[in-house]
Amino acid sequence: MNKSIFDYRHYKPYIRLRLGGERKKTGMRAEAARAMSCQTAYLSQILNGTANLSLEQAHALGGFLNHDHDEQEYFWLLIQKERAGTKEFAAFIEDKLNLMIEARLTIKSR
């Protein structure tokens, strides 16, 4: 079964999987970095460290990954949650993520 972005609560494991998993297919990472207008080394820092994507980079990466509108919005929320400066804002984003998942499950059950 293929996992979708909606199966994730953090964006970095999702990106790692989409860009070749733990095998680190550098070709995919290099293409993704080009799409985001950044260096491959910076993308590695994001995936393996404490750096986070900007929303502009997320938008470009979402296009590279062929996200539809809902996937892109969920992706942005995951990034905003990771970048949140306060627990209150992170909780607010978490609530929005939960609402998106709930709406998606309701549509699927019809």
C-alpha positions in Angstrom: 0.0 0.0 0.0 1.4 3.4 -1.0 1.4 6.0 1.8 0.0 9.4 1.1 1.0 12.7 2.6 -2.1 12.4 4.8 -0.5 9.5 6.6 2.3 11.7 8.0 2.3 14.1 10.9 5.8 15.5 10.1 7.0 16.5 6.6 10.6 15.3 6.7 10.0 11.6 6.7 7.4 12.1 3.9 10.0 14.0 1.7 12.7 11.4 2.4 10.3 8.6 1.2 9.3 10.6 -1.9 12.9 11.4 -2.8 14.1 7.8 -2.7 13.8 6.7 0.9 16.7 6.0 3.1 18.8 5.0 0.1 19.3 8.7 -0.6 19.0 8.7 -4.3 21.0 11.8 -5.0 19.6 12.2 -8.4 16.1 12.8 -7.1 17.4 15.0 -4.3 19.4 17.1 -6.8 16.3 17.5 -9.0 14.2 18.5 -6.0 16.8 21.0 -4.9 16.9 22.5 -8.4 13.1 22.8 -8.4 13.4 24.6 -5.0 16.2 26.8 -6.2 18.6 25.6 -3.5 21.7 23.5 -3.1 21.4 19.7 -2.6 23.5 20.1 0.5 20.9 22.5 2.0 18.1 20.0 1.2 20.2 17.4 3.0 20.5 19.8 6.0 16.7 20.2 6.0 16.1 16.4 5.8 18.7 15.4 8.4 18.9 18.4 10.7 17.0 21.3 12.3 16.6 23.5 9.2 13.1 23.8 7.8 11.7 24.5 4.4 10.3 28.0 3.7 6.8 28.1 2.4 8.2 29.2 -1.0 10.4 26.2 -1.1 7.5 24.0 0.0 5.4 25.4 -2.9 8.1 24.6 -5.4 8.7 21.1 -3.9 5.0 20.4 -4.0 4.9 21.2 -7.7 7.9 18.9 -8.2 6.1 16.1 -6.3 2.9 16.7 -8.2 0.8 17.6 -5.2 -2.9 18.4 -5.8 -4.4 21.4 -4.0 -5.3 19.4 -0.8 -2.0 17.7 -0.6 -0.2 21.0 -1.0 -2.3 22.7 1.7 -1.6 19.8 4.1 2.1 19.9 3.2 2.2 23.7 4.0 0.5 23.0 7.4 3.0 20.3 8.3 5.8 22.8 7.6 4.2 25.6 9.5 3.7 23.2 12.5 7.5 22.4 12.4 8.4 26.1 12.2 5.9 27.2 14.9 7.5 29.5 17.5 5.0 28.8 20.2 3.2 25.7 21.5 -0.1 27.5 21.0 0.5 28.1 17.3 1.7 24.5 16.8 -1.5 23.3 18.5 -3.6 25.5 16.2 -1.9 24.0 13.2 -2.3 20.5 14.6 -6.1 21.2 14.9 -6.2 22.3 11.2 -4.4 19.1 10.2 -6.8 17.0 12.2 -9.8 18.8 10.5 -8.3 18.1 7.0 -7.8 14.4 7.8 -11.3 14.1 9.3 -12.8 15.8 6.2 -10.8 13.5 3.9 -12.0 10.4 5.8 -15.6 11.6 5.7 -15.4 11.9 1.9 -13.7 8.5 1.6 -16.4 6.8 3.6 -19.2 8.0 1.2 
